[in-house]
Amino acid sequence: MASVAQLGYVGISASDMDQWEKYATETLGLQLESKDEDGTLYLRMDEYQYRFAIHPTGQDDVAYVGWQASSEQQMHQIADQLKEGGVTVTLADREEAKARRVEGLIKFQDPDGVNVEVFWGPPISYDSPFNSTRPISGFVTGDLGMGHVVLYAKDLNTTVNFYRDLLGLRISDFIRNLAFFHCNPRHHSLALIEANAPKHLNHFMLQLGSLNDVGSTYDMVQESDITITRGLGRHTNDHMTSFYMKTPSGFDVEWGWGAREVDDATWQVQRHEKGSIWGHKPVAAAAR
């Protein structure tokens, strides 16, 4: 079965672009790569020209999720799998691919109406190295992709089948009503929460290169007007040490370090009843 290789980019529909630019650069330490005439922000976190595109379309939710295929052939194989599964797939034209700064992509929707893209030929800028706006060690990306996204699913089994059987993602483990998927050694690039939620995106995660990056940001956020939704803790499944904070759009960012990785040759799917070994308490109970 053909599979995507990594989580490549995420598009976000936002209502307050000024707050997003401030939050992305001053809090997250992302680099503003460019700004379109319509106000769209392109944000860097590594050698890719962008990993986030923030669009001024006002939905305050995910606009699209872009998964990278290892080649054009792999992308078309994934398209065939999707079509055989009854999914309507559109091959983007050259203008659409140019807008995403990739060589080519296909577009479709998951069972919950999330816009999904699979692309090949990512936009790389080795000639212009990433320069964080904050004194952090940097983000863990490369072949692991940009991090992970957690989406709401109205029917978990249906959406699990879609991402596993048609996109080729592999189950990492389960926690109660959540399913976690990997497509490379990162423990999960996607997680699904079964819930009838008004929006699609629960949170995205960025992994830092140092525990000090997590701690120093935690201190900084406590002294700001940004809401910490869950304090420092360590997860049961990926062993990530992290905390959660609100974005200007209302969904969360998980800011973490130290996740374990998956070796498909030896990995066994597990089920956990708790999300954290310790910590991750709601803000009212977290140390501030």
Secondary structure as GFF3:
##gff-version 3
##sequence-region A 1 288
A	DSSP	beta_strand	6	13	.	.	.	ID=ss1
A	DSSP	alpha_helix	17	22	.	.	.	ID=ss2
A	DSSP	pi_helix	23	27	.	.	.	ID=ss3
A	DSSP	beta_strand	31	35	.	.	.	ID=ss4
A	DSSP	beta_strand	41	44	.	.	.	ID=ss5
A	DSSP	beta_strand	52	55	.	.	.	ID=ss6
A	DSSP	beta_strand	61	68	.	.	.	ID=ss7
A	DSSP	alpha_helix	72	84	.	.	.	ID=ss8
A	DSSP	beta_strand	90	91	.	.	.	ID=ss9
A	DSSP	alpha_helix	94	100	.	.	.	ID=ss10
A	DSSP	beta_strand	104	109	.	.	.	ID=ss11
A	DSSP	beta_strand	115	120	.	.	.	ID=ss12
A	DSSP	three_ten_helix	142	144	.	.	.	ID=ss13
A	DSSP	beta_strand	148	153	.	.	.	ID=ss14
A	DSSP	alpha_helix	156	161	.	.	.	ID=ss15
A	DSSP	pi_helix	162	166	.	.	.	ID=ss16
A	DSSP	beta_strand	170	175	.	.	.	ID=ss17
A	DSSP	beta_strand	178	182	.	.	.	ID=ss18
A	DSSP	beta_strand	190	194	.	.	.	ID=ss19
A	DSSP	beta_strand	201	207	.	.	.	ID=ss20
A	DSSP	alpha_helix	211	222	.	.	.	ID=ss21
A	DSSP	beta_strand	228	235	.	.	.	ID=ss22
A	DSSP	beta_strand	241	246	.	.	.	ID=ss23
A	DSSP	beta_strand	252	257	.	.	.	ID=ss24
A	DSSP	beta_strand	270	272	.	.	.	ID=ss25
A	DSSP	beta_strand	276	279	.	.	.	ID=ss26
###
